[in-house]
């Protein structure tokens, strides 16, 4: 495994990257957020893999037309919302949870009722790489952030989940014609998985499986709960990563569960399979050993027959904290540890991942300031 | 030692808004109980009744199907049964304080279906220790209200009948012993509020219509009272009450527009505006404890967070905070729809948002 790190040097205020997306022209986009820096602003970063060049293409305060450093919760984040279109655009929306300038902490209770410190709302925007221009379509969710968004090109509509109310919304590509499909989770939704033209899967806070039919604009509960540790009832166990495989299964990583799982609809029900630990227990490698027992699989990437992911340890023994790249062969079921993600002794924590046109796996880290983009050759 | 700074406007203490409820405790329950499975799916809970004899709440869950559920003193959600028929538009429960629970379901086409559920079976058989979960049937009651969409209902202890108020202003009397619905009066249907309340002493019925005017019906017929529910200046055309509850010699009420709490004393003809509890724009429901404390839930449609409040004659309003429970499941009530007092200072809160969930609030013993 060869690892290359691309540091977002100028973004000293940025500390987290939650979303990464590959545009149809092969460029890679990352949402660099300021989650822990009061008054910080989210920045859209573009990476050209061929030239190995980073560009900082849009500042969310400028996009939203908001004054930097005022008393409001700033446009500090681009959460899981980057959505490339076949026309070459990148759609995205802004998100909150960054404290206002001068405050020491983010206060979700001030979201709606505190006129001075509230978040003014999430903006929907579109970046056009040909014109190098970002168009703001205005506030789509007043006083709420957009924690998750995806584009369904069949219906030419965007689907998004808000924070904190967890309502599922749909808009057209200009943020107009809004449809509120209701509340879909106790708290947050972290991943959409498009399964077919009529099915976009997601889960709620307890890992209960839901789907959205973008054609009919209907939401359906599948009365199925995805796998969770035995000692909980599934609390804080969203499907946080997922993709539809070529074999009809959806492969998923859960927020609070260490094993990769998969599920598929069959005869009106949902079959769920636990694919087991990524490494055999007691394999003799302390870091990965801990990770595959206590961590969680993140940043799923499909490359050929192999499903790659990073086994993340965020909280745990210091020597185990990090991201461990692993692979699962869809055909044979073989699992292997590819290696530890690190550069010069620094072990990043990563979230979403994409496959580059150059065959490398890309992840961006969410706990470093400034953050970096990581490219991995396997 | 750090140097003392000069205070300035920009260094004012930070007000962290209104946090979650910390006085008293909130528990959150899915109606598809995590303890005992039920067929109740996603939906809203717009109405709750309390059976003091059995120490049980009854609730109505409306989604693709309508269900009646029981929430007992052990905090178990039990599905009493499905109420047959197509998906209703709205609905509510009326308890006759004796042995029957009336389920009123208003249809999208304007009609209203009535169902009766006898509670004697669960009073007799319901055993928390042994798990004798047996319920009486939920049976259609007569032909319902043809062409009339019921808005509200109340049991009148004065004459032992249940009364229903329809959107067209009809006031109907229902005798459970010989099923039949009789129209007894007409109310001004303009801007009619979905509230109805009976004075337990005198047996008069009270409601709100028009520009927030209280009306009263009883011996002597219909009477428009010369009092209005509180509202902001020049907004009486939109005045809408959301709840009326009788307590002692007073009628306590809340408004769905502008979120006012009020007290009306019929003997004195005095309307008292008690004010607004918090920043939300609607009071969705209120109920009282025997000590005179009013507890209520507020919300702002499609925005904001559901709050609980308390008003006491001694201390006035307390915004108790955002309705959030950690146990047995972690959940928020952003759109509470109703609240009903039970025993020991407990309240059950029905939630909207289609999540099929309720919240139990255990209030503090003193304000």
Interface residues (C-beta under 8 A of the other chain):
Chain A: X102 X103 X107 X109 X110 X111 X112 X113 X114 X117 X142 X143 X164 X165 X180 X182 X183 X186 X187 X205 X206 X221 X233 X235 X236
Chain B: X10 X14 X15 X16 X17 X18 X19 X20 X34 X41 X42 X278 X279 X300 X302 X303 X304 X305 X322 X328 X329 X330 X331 X332 X334 X335 X353 X354 X355
